[in-house]
Amino acid sequence: MMDLKKDLEKQVLLAARETNTSSVLFRNAIRSKLGLNITDSECLSFLSIKGASTPKDISHYTGLTTGSTTAMLDRLEKAEFIRRRPNPHDRRGALIEINEKWTETVGPIVMGVQKAQAKLIASYSDKELEIIVDFLTRFANNVKEYTEILEEDLP
């Protein structure tokens, strides 16, 4: 018989994996509804989280070449989903950020899940939320660390 702690540890890992899967499926549903391709959608998702980013970081996140990233950013800028602005830390570079049109377009689509998630989060005590934040932060950091290790081994 499996002990409770081992069973709970397994449940946590399975729930984390399911969270990742459901996030991908949700982003794919949004992408499909808006007629976006996968990399354009992932770029917009990345920028929604990061706020502003360099084309180099976007290229790294999406796995696109520099030229393909430029073409993607041109498409998203033409659709008025992003804007380029000068990078204050690199006079030759640009920062890419979400434009109001993207927020207005995606906002109504994600409003329902955002409300449901806010209600769920509000149902936890301060102490429980501290534990959840700690877990999710450390879990994400583990994934980032091992992603960097994998990337170091790439040709």
C-alpha positions in Angstrom: 0.0 0.0 0.0 1.4 3.4 -1.0 1.8 5.8 1.9 -0.1 9.1 1.9 2.9 11.4 1.3 4.0 9.4 -1.8 0.5 9.4 -3.1 0.1 13.1 -2.6 3.5 13.8 -4.2 2.4 11.8 -7.3 -0.9 13.7 -7.4 0.9 17.1 -7.3 3.2 16.1 -10.2 0.2 14.8 -12.2 -1.8 18.0 -11.4 1.1 20.2 -12.5 1.4 18.3 -15.8 -2.3 18.5 -16.3 -2.1 22.3 -15.6 0.5 22.6 -18.4 -1.6 20.6 -20.8 -4.8 22.5 -20.1 -2.9 25.8 -20.6 -1.7 24.6 -24.0 -5.1 23.5 -25.0 -6.6 26.8 -23.8 -4.1 28.9 -25.8 -4.7 26.7 -28.8 -8.4 27.3 -28.6 -7.8 31.1 -28.4 -5.4 30.8 -31.3 -7.9 28.9 -33.4 -10.7 31.3 -32.6 -8.6 34.3 -33.6 -7.1 32.6 -36.7 -3.5 32.9 -35.4 -0.7 30.5 -36.1 1.0 28.8 -33.1 4.1 31.0 -33.0 2.2 34.2 -33.3 -0.1 33.0 -30.5 2.9 32.0 -28.3 4.6 35.3 -28.9 1.5 37.2 -27.8 1.1 34.9 -24.7 4.8 35.5 -23.9 4.4 39.3 -24.2 1.2 39.2 -22.2 3.2 37.7 -19.3 6.5 39.6 -19.8 5.1 43.0 -20.6 7.9 44.0 -23.0 10.7 41.9 -24.5 13.5 42.1 -27.1 13.2 40.4 -30.4 16.1 38.2 -29.4 14.2 37.0 -26.3 11.1 36.4 -28.4 13.2 34.4 -30.9 14.6 32.3 -28.1 11.1 31.7 -26.6 9.4 30.8 -29.9 12.4 28.9 -31.3 12.2 31.0 -34.5 15.3 32.2 -36.4 16.0 35.9 -36.4 14.5 36.4 -39.8 11.3 34.4 -39.0 11.0 36.4 -35.8 11.2 39.7 -37.7 8.5 38.4 -40.1 6.3 37.4 -37.2 6.7 40.7 -35.5 5.9 42.5 -38.8 2.6 40.5 -39.1 1.7 41.2 -35.4 2.5 44.8 -35.8 0.4 45.1 -39.0 -2.5 43.5 -37.1 -1.9 46.1 -34.4 -1.4 43.4 -31.7 2.1 44.6 -30.8 4.2 47.8 -31.1 7.9 48.3 -31.3 9.5 51.0 -29.2 13.1 52.0 -28.7 15.1 50.0 -26.2 16.4 52.4 -23.6 19.3 50.0 -22.9 20.3 49.4 -26.5 20.0 52.4 -28.8 20.0 50.2 -31.9 17.5 47.7 -30.4 13.7 47.7 -29.9 11.4 46.5 -27.3 8.2 44.7 -28.3 5.0 45.1 -26.3 1.4 44.2 -26.5 -0.8 46.8 -28.1 -4.3 47.9 -26.9 -6.0 46.1 -29.8 -4.6 42.7 -28.6 -5.9 43.4 -25.1 -9.3 44.4 -26.5 -9.4 41.4 -28.8 -8.4 38.7 -26.3 -9.9 40.3 -23.2 -13.5 39.1 -23.8 -12.3 35.6 -24.7 -10.3 35.1 -21.5 -12.6 37.0 -19.1 -14.5 33.9 -18.0 -11.5 31.9 -17.0 -9.9 34.9 -15.4 -13.0 35.4 -13.2 -13.1 31.7 -12.3 -9.4 31.7 -11.5 -9.7 34.8 -9.3 -12.6 33.2 -7.4 -10.6 30.0 -6.9 -7.5 32.0 -5.7 -9.7 34.0 -3.3 -11.0 30.8 -1.7 -7.5 30.1 -0.2 -6.2 31.6 3.1 -3.2 33.9 3.1 -1.0 31.0 4.5 -2.2 28.6 1.8 -1.6 31.2 -0.9 2.0 31.7 0.4 2.5 28.0 0.1 1.0 27.9 -3.4 3.2 30.9 -4.5 6.3 29.3 -3.1 5.6 25.9 -4.7 4.7 27.4 -8.2 7.7 29.7 -8.1 10.2 27.0 -7.1 8.6 24.5 -9.5 8.9 27.0 -12.4 12.5 27.7 -11.4 13.3 24.0 -11.5 11.9 23.8 -15.0 13.9 26.9 -16.1 17.1 25.5 -14.6 16.8 22.2 -16.4 15.7 23.9 -19.7 19.0 25.9 -19.6 20.9 22.6 -19.0 19.2 21.0 -22.0 19.8 24.1 -24.2 23.6 24.1 -23.2 23.7 20.6 -24.7 22.2 21.6 -28.0 24.4 21.9 -31.1 
